[in-house]
Amino acid sequence: MARHAIVPAPEYPAKRTLRTGLAVAIPAVIALVGVLPEILQIVVDELGGHLPDGIRLWLLGAAAVLTAVAMAVTRIMAIPIVNDWLSRHSPFGSEPSYVARSRE
């Protein structure tokens, strides 16, 4: 079995994780806390009911969980072995697959 050179770890993985968190948090909070409750209120008004009082807090929690999962996935993808596999077998590695395959 041939030995494969590992793709170097991305520089500053913690910074990349925080940037991903910010990139996910902004639209998640806007969509889940700002827009979705208004849409739900319109639907509920048409059906003759009312939204629970804490709905925005629950949706803020959902946005926080979504952001945390995205940050965890980003951190896992920065592990050198995972990054190497992603670079060789998918378009999601830190370098193009043709470069990763040429090192095999």
C-alpha positions in Angstrom: 0.0 0.0 0.0 1.4 3.4 -1.0 2.1 6.0 1.6 0.3 9.3 1.0 1.6 12.7 1.9 -0.8 14.4 4.1 -2.2 17.8 3.1 -0.8 20.4 5.5 -3.3 21.7 8.1 -4.9 24.9 7.1 -3.3 27.9 8.7 -5.1 29.4 11.7 -7.9 26.8 12.0 -9.4 28.6 15.1 -9.7 31.8 13.1 -11.4 29.9 10.2 -13.8 28.4 12.7 -14.8 31.7 14.1 -15.2 33.2 10.6 -17.5 30.3 9.7 -19.4 30.8 12.9 -19.9 34.5 12.0 -20.9 33.7 8.4 -23.5 31.2 9.7 -24.7 33.2 12.7 -25.7 36.4 10.8 -28.1 34.9 8.3 -29.4 32.3 10.9 -30.3 35.0 13.4 -31.8 37.2 10.7 -33.9 34.4 9.2 -34.9 32.5 12.4 -35.4 35.4 14.7 -36.3 38.3 12.4 -38.1 36.9 9.4 -39.6 33.5 10.5 -41.7 34.8 13.4 -43.3 37.4 11.2 -44.2 34.7 8.6 -45.5 32.4 11.4 -47.6 35.3 12.8 -49.2 35.9 9.5 -50.1 32.2 9.1 -51.4 32.0 12.7 -53.5 35.2 12.3 -55.1 33.6 9.2 -55.8 30.5 11.2 -57.2 32.4 14.2 -54.6 31.5 16.8 -51.6 33.1 18.4 -47.9 32.4 18.7 -46.4 31.3 22.0 -44.7 34.1 23.9 -41.2 32.6 23.9 -41.1 31.7 20.2 -38.3 34.2 19.4 -36.2 32.8 22.3 -36.6 29.3 21.0 -35.7 30.4 17.5 -32.6 32.2 18.8 -31.6 29.0 20.5 -32.0 27.2 17.1 -29.8 29.8 15.5 -27.2 29.2 18.2 -27.3 25.4 17.7 -27.0 25.8 13.9 -24.0 28.1 14.4 -22.3 25.7 16.9 -22.8 22.7 14.5 -21.3 24.7 11.6 -18.3 25.7 13.7 -17.7 22.1 14.9 -17.9 20.8 11.3 -15.4 23.5 10.2 -13.0 22.5 13.0 -13.3 18.8 12.1 -12.6 19.6 8.4 -9.4 21.4 9.5 -7.9 18.2 11.0 -5.0 17.3 8.6 -6.2 13.7 7.9 -9.8 14.8 7.3 -8.6 17.7 5.1 -6.3 15.3 3.2 -9.2 12.9 2.5 -11.5 15.7 1.5 -8.8 17.1 -0.8 -8.3 13.8 -2.6 -11.9 12.6 -2.7 -14.1 15.7 -2.8 -14.1 19.4 -3.8 -14.3 20.4 -0.1 -10.6 20.1 0.9 -8.2 23.1 1.2 -6.5 22.3 -2.0 -7.8 21.1 -5.4 -8.2 17.4 -5.8 -5.8 17.2 -8.8 -3.0 18.6 -6.6 -3.8 16.2 -3.8 -3.9 13.2 -6.2 -0.6 14.2 -7.8 1.2 13.6 -4.4 0.0 10.0 -4.2 
